[in-house]
Amino acid sequence: MPETHISIHDLNVYYSGNHALKNISVEIPRKQITAIIGPSGCGKSTMLKCMNRLIDLTDGVRYTGKIQIDNEDIFDKKTDLIDIRKKLGLLAQKPTPLPMSIYENVAYGPRIHGMKKKSILDEKVQKCLITAGLWDEVKDRLDSPASRLSIGQQQRLCLARGLAVEPEIILCDEPTSALDPVSSQHIEEQLLKLRDDYTIVIVTHNIHQAIRLADYVIHLYLGEMVEHGPADEVFENPKDERTRAYINGTFLADVKIDKVINTKGNQCPYNFVYAKQALHDMKTGETLKIIVDDPTAVTEVPRGMEADGHEVLNVKQTNKTDWEIVIKKKK
């Protein structure tokens, strides 16, 4: 039985009265990859934000329960948020390199925490770039602006920057959704290597990515935890029919689709605009299926729909490039 690194007990999160996470209790194993899966709007990213207390930065949020990391309650008022966030590196959906050189991006965190000697910083930068799988590509241009790197390289740079402050845990929020397949493969390969030394928690819409990476799985739906357990057990023999349906991509087999729009070839925000126009002409309670091939739309369209008061029923990948987003008109 793997050692527990993160313990979550009766976690509830409310956004301005909306019950986003409902009585979540689960133990996340140390030095394994835990995948949080489920359709858009089910609470995956909210759960991740609770772990590093970034949830505190959201207006109108309220949470109850307990999260323990190394047996320390991170919700305790005496907890040092700087120490907590140093333990948890974050790899976000979109790469966000700092407006400085490749070298300074990686050295930034160690400098803040008091590392000044250049020889030690040089060693740290090289080690982190090697670990992130980027050193051979950038070693001759460390003084170049990070903005000149490709999107995939920028994401690996952000991974190196996170590793430079020596976290225990790496949180990944859809880390490959904005990347091309080759860059996505690079990130996945690095995460598989890193799990020997770090506890990794990844939020992903991509069930195939979860199958490739996960040692442990948490399935959320409408804010509730449907099922959790070792990945081979959950994927090969799920206990809950909702998990089986989500894995097989048949989650909405019994839902009537009233209208379908194909927005392939368009980028956000146009996908959202077209979906909004389609919903305007539909009746309350009817369902709209939106077909997209823009990775950004996979998360941004559902978020926009929820902000407008509609319900996201499902987000499903149908092939290597295409996704289906199903929305129920609520008003």
Secondary structure, 3 states (H helix, E strand, C coil): CCCEEEEEEEEEEEECCEEEEEEEEEEEECCCEEEEECCCCCCHHHHHHHHCCHHHHCCCEEEEEEEEECCEECCCCCCCHHHHHHHEEEECCCCCCCCCEHHHHHHHHHHHCCCCCHHHHHHHHHHHHHHCCCHHHHCCCCCCEHHHCCHHHHHHHHHHHHHCCCCCEEEEECCCCCCCHHHHHHHHHHHHHHCCCCEEEEECCCHHHHHHHCCEEEEEECCEEEEEEEHHHHHHCCCCHHHHHHHHCCCCCCCCCCEEEECCCCCCCHHHHHHHHHHHCCCCCCEEEEEECCHHHHHHHHHHHHHCCCEEEEEEECCCCCEEEEEECCC
